[in-house]
Amino acid sequence: MSATAATPADVARARSEIPLGLPAPLLALWNVRDGLLTGTGVAVYSAGCIGERNTTHEVGQYAPGFILIGDDSGGRGFLLRADDPDSAVFSSDLGDLDPADFDVESTDFASWIESL
């Protein structure tokens, strides 16, 4: 996680690896800093690793329409709806990515980031 903005090359790669598209609030964060890791272990993925994380956890198969954007360093993931720029932030055990079991962490990405 970097305190500098994501590189255009990393953002382009993330766009190519996430076929659903990237939510505008996440792109806005990457324009300021490339990911985030809080003192409590909450991570927002960098542009360089988001594609790999979504592939590893098979998000496209188990939670179609969602993008895994981070985790709590303890097995719980944070997700956004890919097609909704105003998506709530959801959380789920990374071993159970059934959207029916998702919890709402925040009504929107910006509020969630501020709460971290």
Backbone atoms as SQL, in Angstrom:
CREATE TABLE atoms (id INTEGER PRIMARY KEY, chain TEXT, resi INTEGER, resn TEXT, atom TEXT, x REAL, y REAL, z REAL);
INSERT INTO atoms VALUES
  (1, 'A', 1, 'MET', 'N', 0.844, -1.154, 0.000),
  (2, 'A', 1, 'MET', 'CA', 0.000, 0.000, 0.000),
  (3, 'A', 1, 'MET', 'C', 0.902, 1.234, 0.000),
  (4, 'A', 2, 'SER', 'N', 0.607, 2.137, -0.855),
  (5, 'A', 2, 'SER', 'CA', 1.473, 3.294, -1.018),
  (6, 'A', 2, 'SER', 'C', 0.757, 4.588, -0.657),
  (7, 'A', 3, 'ALA', 'N', 1.507, 5.519, -0.100),
  (8, 'A', 3, 'ALA', 'CA', 0.953, 6.828, 0.219),
  (9, 'A', 3, 'ALA', 'C', 0.884, 7.715, -1.018),
  (10, 'A', 4, 'THR', 'N', 1.345, 7.198, -2.148),
  (11, 'A', 4, 'THR', 'CA', 1.245, 7.938, -3.408),
  (12, 'A', 4, 'THR', 'C', 0.152, 7.327, -4.268),
  (13, 'A', 5, 'ALA', 'N', -0.245, 8.056, -5.286),
  (14, 'A', 5, 'ALA', 'CA', -1.304, 7.601, -6.178),
  (15, 'A', 5, 'ALA', 'C', -0.884, 6.349, -6.949),
  (16, 'A', 6, 'ALA', 'N', -1.872, 5.591, -7.366),
  (17, 'A', 6, 'ALA', 'CA', -1.618, 4.423, -8.214),
  (18, 'A', 6, 'ALA', 'C', -1.071, 4.894, -9.558),
  (19, 'A', 7, 'THR', 'N', -0.206, 4.092, -10.147),
  (20, 'A', 7, 'THR', 'CA', 0.322, 4.455, -11.465),
  (21, 'A', 7, 'THR', 'C', -0.743, 4.206, -12.523),
  (22, 'A', 8, 'PRO', 'N', -0.713, 4.965, -13.604),
  (23, 'A', 8, 'PRO', 'CA', -1.662, 4.715, -14.694),
  (24, 'A', 8, 'PRO', 'C', -1.571, 3.276, -15.213),
  (25, 'A', 9, 'ALA', 'N', -0.372, 2.705, -15.239),
  (26, 'A', 9, 'ALA', 'CA', -0.206, 1.326, -15.716),
  (27, 'A', 9, 'ALA', 'C', -0.911, 0.348, -14.787),
  (28, 'A', 10, 'ASP', 'N', -0.797, 0.555, -13.466),
  (29, 'A', 10, 'ASP', 'CA', -1.470, -0.343, -12.524),
  (30, 'A', 10, 'ASP', 'C', -2.990, -0.204, -12.625),
  (31, 'A', 11, 'VAL', 'N', -3.486, 1.009, -12.797),
  (32, 'A', 11, 'VAL', 'CA', -4.937, 1.207, -12.944),
  (33, 'A', 11, 'VAL', 'C', -5.420, 0.558, -14.234),
  (34, 'A', 12, 'ALA', 'N', -4.661, 0.695, -15.313),
  (35, 'A', 12, 'ALA', 'CA', -5.034, 0.062, -16.588),
  (36, 'A', 12, 'ALA', 'C', -5.066, -1.454, -16.434),
  (37, 'A', 13, 'ARG', 'N', -4.083, -2.008, -15.734),
  (38, 'A', 13, 'ARG', 'CA', -4.070, -3.464, -15.521),
  (39, 'A', 13, 'ARG', 'C', -5.267, -3.888, -14.678),
  (40, 'A', 14, 'ALA', 'N', -5.573, -3.125, -13.625),
  (41, 'A', 14, 'ALA', 'CA', -6.734, -3.443, -12.784),
  (42, 'A', 14, 'ALA', 'C', -8.010, -3.416, -13.614),
  (43, 'A', 15, 'ARG', 'N', -8.136, -2.423, -14.476),
  (44, 'A', 15, 'ARG', 'CA', -9.324, -2.344, -15.350),
  (45, 'A', 15, 'ARG', 'C', -9.431, -3.579, -16.243),
  (46, 'A', 16, 'SER', 'N', -8.300, -4.059, -16.731),
  (47, 'A', 16, 'SER', 'CA', -8.334, -5.224, -17.618),
  (48, 'A', 16, 'SER', 'C', -8.606, -6.518, -16.848),
  (49, 'A', 17, 'GLU', 'N', -8.209, -6.560, -15.579),
  (50, 'A', 17, 'GLU', 'CA', -8.382, -7.771, -14.780),
  (51, 'A', 17, 'GLU', 'C', -9.768, -7.859, -14.123),
  (52, 'A', 18, 'ILE', 'N', -10.456, -6.732, -14.006),
  (53, 'A', 18, 'ILE', 'CA', -11.790, -6.703, -13.409),
  (54, 'A', 18, 'ILE', 'C', -12.772, -6.360, -14.530),
  (55, 'A', 19, 'PRO', 'N', -13.310, -7.355, -15.197),
  (56, 'A', 19, 'PRO', 'CA', -14.141, -7.103, -16.382),
  (57, 'A', 19, 'PRO', 'C', -15.434, -6.339, -16.097),
  (58, 'A', 20, 'LEU', 'N', -15.895, -6.326, -14.857),
  (59, 'A', 20, 'LEU', 'CA', -17.134, -5.629, -14.529),
  (60, 'A', 20, 'LEU', 'C', -16.963, -4.121, -14.514),
  (61, 'A', 21, 'GLY', 'N', -15.744, -3.667, -14.447),
  (62, 'A', 21, 'GLY', 'CA', -15.454, -2.250, -14.298),
  (63, 'A', 21, 'GLY', 'C', -15.151, -1.940, -12.840),
  (64, 'A', 22, 'LEU', 'N', -14.487, -0.839, -12.622),
  (65, 'A', 22, 'LEU', 'CA', -14.089, -0.438, -11.276),
  (66, 'A', 22, 'LEU', 'C', -14.963, 0.710, -10.805),
  (67, 'A', 23, 'PRO', 'N', -15.489, 0.627, -9.597),
  (68, 'A', 23, 'PRO', 'CA', -16.346, 1.691, -9.082),
  (69, 'A', 23, 'PRO', 'C', -15.593, 3.022, -8.977),
  (70, 'A', 24, 'ALA', 'N', -16.265, 4.100, -9.331),
  (71, 'A', 24, 'ALA', 'CA', -15.661, 5.437, -9.316),
  (72, 'A', 24, 'ALA', 'C', -15.057, 5.804, -7.965),
  (73, 'A', 25, 'PRO', 'N', -15.699, 5.479, -6.826),
  (74, 'A', 25, 'PRO', 'CA', -15.084, 5.851, -5.541),
  (75, 'A', 25, 'PRO', 'C', -13.724, 5.173, -5.308),
  (76, 'A', 26, 'LEU', 'N', -13.576, 3.945, -5.774),
  (77, 'A', 26, 'LEU', 'CA', -12.295, 3.254, -5.626),
  (78, 'A', 26, 'LEU', 'C', -11.245, 3.914, -6.518),
  (79, 'A', 27, 'LEU', 'N', -11.624, 4.253, -7.741),
  (80, 'A', 27, 'LEU', 'CA', -10.698, 4.946, -8.635),
  (81, 'A', 27, 'LEU', 'C', -10.281, 6.296, -8.048),
  (82, 'A', 28, 'ALA', 'N', -11.228, 6.979, -7.413),
  (83, 'A', 28, 'ALA', 'CA', -10.915, 8.270, -6.789),
  (84, 'A', 28, 'ALA', 'C', -9.883, 8.092, -5.674),
  (85, 'A', 29, 'LEU', 'N', -10.018, 7.039, -4.877),
  (86, 'A', 29, 'LEU', 'CA', -9.028, 6.762, -3.835),
  (87, 'A', 29, 'LEU', 'C', -7.662, 6.527, -4.462),
  (88, 'A', 30, 'TRP', 'N', -7.617, 5.697, -5.509),
  (89, 'A', 30, 'TRP', 'CA', -6.342, 5.395, -6.159),
  (90, 'A', 30, 'TRP', 'C', -5.698, 6.635, -6.763),
  (91, 'A', 31, 'ASN', 'N', -6.477, 7.671, -7.089),
  (92, 'A', 31, 'ASN', 'CA', -5.900, 8.924, -7.586),
  (93, 'A', 31, 'ASN', 'C', -5.142, 9.666, -6.492),
  (94, 'A', 32, 'VAL', 'N', -5.426, 9.333, -5.242),
  (95, 'A', 32, 'VAL', 'CA', -4.777, 9.977, -4.102),
  (96, 'A', 32, 'VAL', 'C', -3.722, 9.069, -3.482),
  (97, 'A', 33, 'ARG', 'N', -4.085, 7.812, -3.298),
  (98, 'A', 33, 'ARG', 'CA', -3.149, 6.837, -2.735),
  (99, 'A', 33, 'ARG', 'C', -3.498, 5.447, -3.254),
  (100, 'A', 34, 'ASP', 'N', -2.474, 4.637, -3.437),
  (101, 'A', 34, 'ASP', 'CA', -2.631, 3.308, -4.029),
  (102, 'A', 34, 'ASP', 'C', -2.854, 2.277, -2.937),
  (103, 'A', 35, 'GLY', 'N', -4.097, 2.229, -2.455),
  (104, 'A', 35, 'GLY', 'CA', -4.442, 1.286, -1.406),
  (105, 'A', 35, 'GLY', 'C', -4.237, 1.894, -0.036),
  (106, 'A', 36, 'LEU', 'N', -4.564, 1.101, 0.964),
  (107, 'A', 36, 'LEU', 'CA', -4.579, 1.606, 2.329),
  (108, 'A', 36, 'LEU', 'C', -4.469, 0.420, 3.279),
  (109, 'A', 37, 'LEU', 'N', -3.709, 0.580, 4.348),
  (110, 'A', 37, 'LEU', 'CA', -3.646, -0.412, 5.412),
  (111, 'A', 37, 'LEU', 'C', -3.722, 0.341, 6.729),
  (112, 'A', 38, 'THR', 'N', -4.773, 0.080, 7.504),
  (113, 'A', 38, 'THR', 'CA', -4.957, 0.780, 8.772),
  (114, 'A', 38, 'THR', 'C', -4.215, 0.065, 9.896),
  (115, 'A', 39, 'GLY', 'N', -4.109, 0.733, 11.012),
  (116, 'A', 39, 'GLY', 'CA', -3.473, 0.142, 12.182),
  (117, 'A', 39, 'GLY', 'C', -4.231, -1.048, 12.733),
  (118, 'A', 40, 'THR', 'N', -5.523, -1.152, 12.406),
  (119, 'A', 40, 'THR', 'CA', -6.325, -2.284, 12.865),
  (120, 'A', 40, 'THR', 'C', -6.294, -3.457, 11.883),
  (121, 'A', 41, 'GLY', 'N', -5.538, -3.300, 10.784),
  (122, 'A', 41, 'GLY', 'CA', -5.399, -4.391, 9.832),
  (123, 'A', 41, 'GLY', 'C', -6.355, -4.363, 8.661),
  (124, 'A', 42, 'VAL', 'N', -7.191, -3.343, 8.572),
  (125, 'A', 42, 'VAL', 'CA', -8.092, -3.246, 7.420),
  (126, 'A', 42, 'VAL', 'C', -7.289, -2.758, 6.224),
  (127, 'A', 43, 'ALA', 'N', -7.389, -3.506, 5.132),
  (128, 'A', 43, 'ALA', 'CA', -6.680, -3.160, 3.901),
  (129, 'A', 43, 'ALA', 'C', -7.681, -2.840, 2.809),
  (130, 'A', 44, 'VAL', 'N', -7.391, -1.789, 2.065),
  (131, 'A', 44, 'VAL', 'CA', -8.067, -1.519, 0.801),
  (132, 'A', 44, 'VAL', 'C', -7.014, -1.811, -0.251),
  (133, 'A', 45, 'TYR', 'N', -7.336, -2.716, -1.159),
  (134, 'A', 45, 'TYR', 'CA', -6.332, -3.207, -2.099),
  (135, 'A', 45, 'TYR', 'C', -5.817, -2.126, -3.037),
  (136, 'A', 46, 'SER', 'N', -4.567, -2.269, -3.402),
  (137, 'A', 46, 'SER', 'CA', -3.948, -1.392, -4.389),
  (138, 'A', 46, 'SER', 'C', -4.395, -1.818, -5.785),
  (139, 'A', 47, 'ALA', 'N', -4.192, -0.919, -6.732),
  (140, 'A', 47, 'ALA', 'CA', -4.530, -1.224, -8.122),
  (141, 'A', 47, 'ALA', 'C', -3.729, -2.418, -8.627),
  (142, 'A', 48, 'GLY', 'N', -2.518, -2.563, -8.119),
  (143, 'A', 48, 'GLY', 'CA', -1.651, -3.641, -8.583),
  (144, 'A', 48, 'GLY', 'C', -2.040, -5.025, -8.109),
  (145, 'A', 49, 'CYS', 'N', -2.852, -5.129, -7.053),
  (146, 'A', 49, 'CYS', 'CA', -3.169, -6.468, -6.538),
  (147, 'A', 49, 'CYS', 'C', -4.667, -6.801, -6.556),
  (148, 'A', 50, 'ILE', 'N', -5.530, -5.866, -6.883),
  (149, 'A', 50, 'ILE', 'CA', -6.963, -6.132, -6.791),
  (150, 'A', 50, 'ILE', 'C', -7.410, -7.261, -7.723),
  (151, 'A', 51, 'GLY', 'N', -6.853, -7.321, -8.904),
  (152, 'A', 51, 'GLY', 'CA', -7.229, -8.385, -9.841),
  (153, 'A', 51, 'GLY', 'C', -6.882, -9.762, -9.303),
  (154, 'A', 52, 'GLU', 'N', -5.678, -9.892, -8.763),
  (155, 'A', 52, 'GLU', 'CA', -5.238, -11.178, -8.205),
  (156, 'A', 52, 'GLU', 'C', -6.111, -11.583, -7.028),
  (157, 'A', 53, 'ARG', 'N', -6.460, -10.648, -6.164),
  (158, 'A', 53, 'ARG', 'CA', -7.292, -10.966, -4.996),
  (159, 'A', 53, 'ARG', 'C', -8.678, -11.439, -5.422),
  (160, 'A', 54, 'ASN', 'N', -9.256, -10.800, -6.427),
  (161, 'A', 54, 'ASN', 'CA', -10.573, -11.219, -6.903),
  (162, 'A', 54, 'ASN', 'C', -10.512, -12.582, -7.576),
  (163, 'A', 55, 'THR', 'N', -9.430, -12.848, -8.290),
  (164, 'A', 55, 'THR', 'CA', -9.250, -14.157, -8.922),
  (165, 'A', 55, 'THR', 'C', -9.042, -15.237, -7.868),
  (166, 'A', 56, 'THR', 'N', -8.176, -14.988, -6.913),
  (167, 'A', 56, 'THR', 'CA', -7.868, -15.963, -5.858),
  (168, 'A', 56, 'THR', 'C', -9.121, -16.371, -5.094),
  (169, 'A', 57, 'HIS', 'N', -9.961, -15.410, -4.768),
  (170, 'A', 57, 'HIS', 'CA', -11.164, -15.699, -3.978),
  (171, 'A', 57, 'HIS', 'C', -12.372, -16.030, -4.843),
  (172, 'A', 58, 'GLU', 'N', -12.160, -16.124, -6.162),
  (173, 'A', 58, 'GLU', 'CA', -13.204, -16.519, -7.111),
  (174, 'A', 58, 'GLU', 'C', -14.486, -15.701, -6.933),
  (175, 'A', 59, 'VAL', 'N', -14.294, -14.395, -6.792),
  (176, 'A', 59, 'VAL', 'CA', -15.428, -13.500, -6.562),
  (177, 'A', 59, 'VAL', 'C', -16.411, -13.545, -7.730),
  (178, 'A', 60, 'GLY', 'N', -15.908, -13.577, -8.947),
  (179, 'A', 60, 'GLY', 'CA', -16.785, -13.633, -10.115),
  (180, 'A', 60, 'GLY', 'C', -17.698, -14.844, -10.121),
  (181, 'A', 61, 'GLN', 'N', -17.239, -15.945, -9.569),
  (182, 'A', 61, 'GLN', 'CA', -18.039, -17.174, -9.525),
  (183, 'A', 61, 'GLN', 'C', -19.032, -17.149, -8.374),
  (184, 'A', 62, 'TYR', 'N', -18.581, -16.743, -7.203),
  (185, 'A', 62, 'TYR', 'CA', -19.417, -16.852, -6.009),
  (186, 'A', 62, 'TYR', 'C', -20.223, -15.596, -5.688),
  (187, 'A', 63, 'ALA', 'N', -19.766, -14.446, -6.163),
  (188, 'A', 63, 'ALA', 'CA', -20.479, -13.185, -5.897),
  (189, 'A', 63, 'ALA', 'C', -20.516, -12.347, -7.172),
  (190, 'A', 64, 'PRO', 'N', -21.191, -12.865, -8.207),
  (191, 'A', 64, 'PRO', 'CA', -21.226, -12.124, -9.468),
  (192, 'A', 64, 'PRO', 'C', -21.802, -10.723, -9.264),
  (193, 'A', 65, 'GLY', 'N', -21.181, -9.751, -9.920),
  (194, 'A', 65, 'GLY', 'CA', -21.627, -8.374, -9.805),
  (195, 'A', 65, 'GLY', 'C', -20.935, -7.601, -8.697),
  (196, 'A', 66, 'PHE', 'N', -20.103, -8.276, -7.911),
  (197, 'A', 66, 'PHE', 'CA', -19.388, -7.627, -6.813),
  (198, 'A', 66, 'PHE', 'C', -17.892, -7.627, -7.091),
  (199, 'A', 67, 'ILE', 'N', -17.195, -6.686, -6.440),
  (200, 'A', 67, 'ILE', 'CA', -15.740, -6.616, -6.507),
  (201, 'A', 67, 'ILE', 'C', -15.210, -6.608, -5.084),
  (202, 'A', 68, 'LEU', 'N', -14.275, -7.498, -4.819),
  (203, 'A', 68, 'LEU', 'CA', -13.589, -7.537, -3.537),
  (204, 'A', 68, 'LEU', 'C', -12.579, -6.394, -3.530),
  (205, 'A', 69, 'ILE', 'N', -12.734, -5.458, -2.590),
  (206, 'A', 69, 'ILE', 'CA', -11.876, -4.268, -2.579),
  (207, 'A', 69, 'ILE', 'C', -10.901, -4.249, -1.408),
  (208, 'A', 70, 'GLY', 'N', -11.067, -5.172, -0.454),
  (209, 'A', 70, 'GLY', 'CA', -10.173, -5.181, 0.693),
  (210, 'A', 70, 'GLY', 'C', -10.508, -6.297, 1.652),
  (211, 'A', 71, 'ASP', 'N', -9.781, -6.322, 2.773),
  (212, 'A', 71, 'ASP', 'CA', -10.037, -7.330, 3.796),
  (213, 'A', 71, 'ASP', 'C', -9.614, -6.797, 5.156),
  (214, 'A', 72, 'ASP', 'N', -9.926, -7.559, 6.189),
  (215, 'A', 72, 'ASP', 'CA', -9.616, -7.133, 7.563),
  (216, 'A', 72, 'ASP', 'C', -8.382, -7.834, 8.129),
  (217, 'A', 73, 'SER', 'N', -7.615, -8.487, 7.290),
  (218, 'A', 73, 'SER', 'CA', -6.416, -9.238, 7.689),
  (219, 'A', 73, 'SER', 'C', -6.755, -10.404, 8.606),
  (220, 'A', 74, 'GLY', 'N', -8.026, -10.810, 8.614),
  (221, 'A', 74, 'GLY', 'CA', -8.451, -11.907, 9.477),
  (222, 'A', 74, 'GLY', 'C', -9.478, -12.813, 8.828),
  (223, 'A', 75, 'GLY', 'N', -9.615, -12.759, 7.512),
  (224, 'A', 75, 'GLY', 'CA', -10.526, -13.666, 6.825),
  (225, 'A', 75, 'GLY', 'C', -11.854, -13.065, 6.408),
  (226, 'A', 76, 'ARG', 'N', -12.040, -11.780, 6.644),
  (227, 'A', 76, 'ARG', 'CA', -13.276, -11.116, 6.254),
  (228, 'A', 76, 'ARG', 'C', -12.954, -10.132, 5.139),
  (229, 'A', 77, 'GLY', 'N', -13.739, -10.188, 4.056),
  (230, 'A', 77, 'GLY', 'CA', -13.513, -9.317, 2.911),
  (231, 'A', 77, 'GLY', 'C', -14.528, -8.193, 2.836),
  (232, 'A', 78, 'PHE', 'N', -14.160, -7.133, 2.112),
  (233, 'A', 78, 'PHE', 'CA', -15.035, -5.988, 1.877),
  (234, 'A', 78, 'PHE', 'C', -15.296, -5.886, 0.388),
  (235, 'A', 79, 'LEU', 'N', -16.563, -5.682, 0.034),
  (236, 'A', 79, 'LEU', 'CA', -16.968, -5.715, -1.364),
  (237, 'A', 79, 'LEU', 'C', -17.855, -4.531, -1.709),
  (238, 'A', 80, 'LEU', 'N', -17.837, -4.188, -3.007),
  (239, 'A', 80, 'LEU', 'CA', -18.734, -3.185, -3.571),
  (240, 'A', 80, 'LEU', 'C', -19.471, -3.805, -4.738),
  (241, 'A', 81, 'ARG', 'N', -20.656, -3.288, -5.028),
  (242, 'A', 81, 'ARG', 'CA', -21.342, -3.662, -6.269),
  (243, 'A', 81, 'ARG', 'C', -20.619, -2.963, -7.410),
  (244, 'A', 82, 'ALA', 'N', -20.289, -3.704, -8.424),
  (245, 'A', 82, 'ALA', 'CA', -19.513, -3.156, -9.536),
  (246, 'A', 82, 'ALA', 'C', -20.294, -2.132, -10.340),
  (247, 'A', 83, 'ASP', 'N', -21.598, -2.317, -10.451),
  (248, 'A', 83, 'ASP', 'CA', -22.398, -1.474, -11.334),
  (249, 'A', 83, 'ASP', 'C', -23.060, -0.296, -10.625),
  (250, 'A', 84, 'ASP', 'N', -22.694, -0.030, -9.375),
  (251, 'A', 84, 'ASP', 'CA', -23.360, 1.004, -8.599),
  (252, 'A', 84, 'ASP', 'C', -22.324, 1.957, -7.996),
  (253, 'A', 85, 'PRO', 'N', -22.167, 3.171, -8.556),
  (254, 'A', 85, 'PRO', 'CA', -21.179, 4.102, -8.016),
  (255, 'A', 85, 'PRO', 'C', -21.493, 4.541, -6.584),
  (256, 'A', 86, 'ASP', 'N', -22.724, 4.328, -6.149),
  (257, 'A', 86, 'ASP', 'CA', -23.130, 4.678, -4.789),
  (258, 'A', 86, 'ASP', 'C', -23.302, 3.436, -3.919),
  (259, 'A', 87, 'SER', 'N', -22.639, 2.350, -4.291),
  (260, 'A', 87, 'SER', 'CA', -22.783, 1.078, -3.591),
  (261, 'A', 87, 'SER', 'C', -22.451, 1.196, -2.113),
  (262, 'A', 88, 'ALA', 'N', -23.218, 0.472, -1.337),
  (263, 'A', 88, 'ALA', 'CA', -22.849, 0.264, 0.059),
  (264, 'A', 88, 'ALA', 'C', -21.578, -0.575, 0.081),
  (265, 'A', 89, 'VAL', 'N', -20.881, -0.561, 1.205),
  (266, 'A', 89, 'VAL', 'CA', -19.729, -1.438, 1.408),
  (267, 'A', 89, 'VAL', 'C', -20.246, -2.639, 2.183),
  (268, 'A', 90, 'PHE', 'N', -20.032, -3.813, 1.620),
  (269, 'A', 90, 'PHE', 'CA', -20.481, -5.062, 2.226),
  (270, 'A', 90, 'PHE', 'C', -19.282, -5.799, 2.790),
  (271, 'A', 91, 'SER', 'N', -19.537, -6.677, 3.758),
  (272, 'A', 91, 'SER', 'CA', -18.478, -7.549, 4.257),
  (273, 'A', 91, 'SER', 'C', -18.984, -8.980, 4.280),
  (274, 'A', 92, 'SER', 'N', -18.028, -9.889, 4.184),
  (275, 'A', 92, 'SER', 'CA', -18.356, -11.309, 4.177),
  (276, 'A', 92, 'SER', 'C', -17.122, -12.110, 4.551),
  (277, 'A', 93, 'ASP', 'N', -17.355, -13.257, 5.154),
  (278, 'A', 93, 'ASP', 'CA', -16.274, -14.210, 5.356),
  (279, 'A', 93, 'ASP', 'C', -15.769, -14.594, 3.971),
  (280, 'A', 94, 'LEU', 'N', -14.468, -14.598, 3.768),
  (281, 'A', 94, 'LEU', 'CA', -13.918, -14.912, 2.448),
  (282, 'A', 94, 'LEU', 'C', -14.148, -16.360, 2.043),
  (283, 'A', 95, 'GLY', 'N', -14.560, -17.196, 2.968),
  (284, 'A', 95, 'GLY', 'CA', -14.903, -18.574, 2.648),
  (285, 'A', 95, 'GLY', 'C', -16.370, -18.749, 2.294),
  (286, 'A', 96, 'ASP', 'N', -17.158, -17.682, 2.390),
  (287, 'A', 96, 'ASP', 'CA', -18.600, -17.722, 2.094),
  (288, 'A', 96, 'ASP', 'C', -18.979, -16.435, 1.385),
  (289, 'A', 97, 'LEU', 'N', -18.760, -16.394, 0.088),
  (290, 'A', 97, 'LEU', 'CA', -19.045, -15.184, -0.676),
  (291, 'A', 97, 'LEU', 'C', -20.429, -15.207, -1.313),
  (292, 'A', 98, 'ASP', 'N', -21.400, -15.747, -0.599),
  (293, 'A', 98, 'ASP', 'CA', -22.785, -15.735, -1.062),
  (294, 'A', 98, 'ASP', 'C', -23.380, -14.378, -0.695),
  (295, 'A', 99, 'PRO', 'N', -23.769, -13.560, -1.693),
  (296, 'A', 99, 'PRO', 'CA', -24.314, -12.238, -1.387),
  (297, 'A', 99, 'PRO', 'C', -25.485, -12.252, -0.403),
  (298, 'A', 100, 'ALA', 'N', -26.210, -13.335, -0.315),
  (299, 'A', 100, 'ALA', 'CA', -27.315, -13.421, 0.639),
  (300, 'A', 100, 'ALA', 'C', -26.813, -13.347, 2.082),
  (301, 'A', 101, 'ASP', 'N', -25.540, -13.666, 2.295),
  (302, 'A', 101, 'ASP', 'CA', -24.961, -13.660, 3.638),
  (303, 'A', 101, 'ASP', 'C', -24.129, -12.412, 3.932),
  (304, 'A', 102, 'PHE', 'N', -24.082, -11.457, 3.003),
  (305, 'A', 102, 'PHE', 'CA', -23.269, -10.255, 3.190),
  (306, 'A', 102, 'PHE', 'C', -23.866, -9.363, 4.274),
  (307, 'A', 103, 'ASP', 'N', -22.996, -8.698, 5.009),
  (308, 'A', 103, 'ASP', 'CA', -23.388, -7.669, 5.975),
  (309, 'A', 103, 'ASP', 'C', -23.071, -6.305, 5.374),
  (310, 'A', 104, 'VAL', 'N', -23.865, -5.302, 5.705),
  (311, 'A', 104, 'VAL', 'CA', -23.587, -3.936, 5.265),
  (312, 'A', 104, 'VAL', 'C', -22.684, -3.280, 6.311),
  (313, 'A', 105, 'GLU', 'N', -21.507, -2.857, 5.870),
  (314, 'A', 105, 'GLU', 'CA', -20.557, -2.168, 6.748),
  (315, 'A', 105, 'GLU', 'C', -20.803, -0.668, 6.768),
  (316, 'A', 106, 'SER', 'N', -21.177, -0.129, 5.627),
  (317, 'A', 106, 'SER', 'CA', -21.413, 1.309, 5.494),
  (318, 'A', 106, 'SER', 'C', -22.326, 1.544, 4.300),
  (319, 'A', 107, 'THR', 'N', -23.059, 2.644, 4.330),
  (320, 'A', 107, 'THR', 'CA', -23.966, 2.940, 3.223),
  (321, 'A', 107, 'THR', 'C', -23.241, 3.403, 1.978),
  (322, 'A', 108, 'ASP', 'N', -21.977, 3.838, 2.117),
  (323, 'A', 108, 'ASP', 'CA', -21.213, 4.250, 0.940),
  (324, 'A', 108, 'ASP', 'C', -19.714, 4.152, 1.227),
  (325, 'A', 109, 'PHE', 'N', -18.939, 4.131, 0.162),
  (326, 'A', 109, 'PHE', 'CA', -17.494, 3.941, 0.241),
  (327, 'A', 109, 'PHE', 'C', -16.802, 5.087, 0.988),
  (328, 'A', 110, 'ALA', 'N', -17.160, 6.328, 0.664),
  (329, 'A', 110, 'ALA', 'CA', -16.498, 7.472, 1.290),
  (330, 'A', 110, 'ALA', 'C', -16.682, 7.462, 2.806),
  (331, 'A', 111, 'SER', 'N', -17.884, 7.181, 3.271),
  (332, 'A', 111, 'SER', 'CA', -18.133, 7.129, 4.717),
  (333, 'A', 111, 'SER', 'C', -17.349, 5.997, 5.367),
  (334, 'A', 112, 'TRP', 'N', -17.266, 4.879, 4.663),
  (335, 'A', 112, 'TRP', 'CA', -16.506, 3.738, 5.189),
  (336, 'A', 112, 'TRP', 'C', -15.027, 4.097, 5.330),
  (337, 'A', 113, 'ILE', 'N', -14.461, 4.713, 4.296),
  (338, 'A', 113, 'ILE', 'CA', -13.049, 5.113, 4.336),
  (339, 'A', 113, 'ILE', 'C', -12.807, 6.067, 5.495),
  (340, 'A', 114, 'GLU', 'N', -13.708, 7.024, 5.679),
  (341, 'A', 114, 'GLU', 'CA', -13.553, 7.995, 6.765),
  (342, 'A', 114, 'GLU', 'C', -13.625, 7.312, 8.138),
  (343, 'A', 115, 'SER', 'N', -14.386, 6.225, 8.229),
  (344, 'A', 115, 'SER', 'CA', -14.548, 5.532, 9.517),
  (345, 'A', 115, 'SER', 'C', -13.325, 4.683, 9.883),
  (346, 'A', 116, 'LEU', 'N', -12.478, 4.437, 8.914),
  (347, 'A', 116, 'LEU', 'CA', -11.299, 3.602, 9.161),
  (348, 'A', 116, 'LEU', 'C', -10.274, 4.398, 9.920);
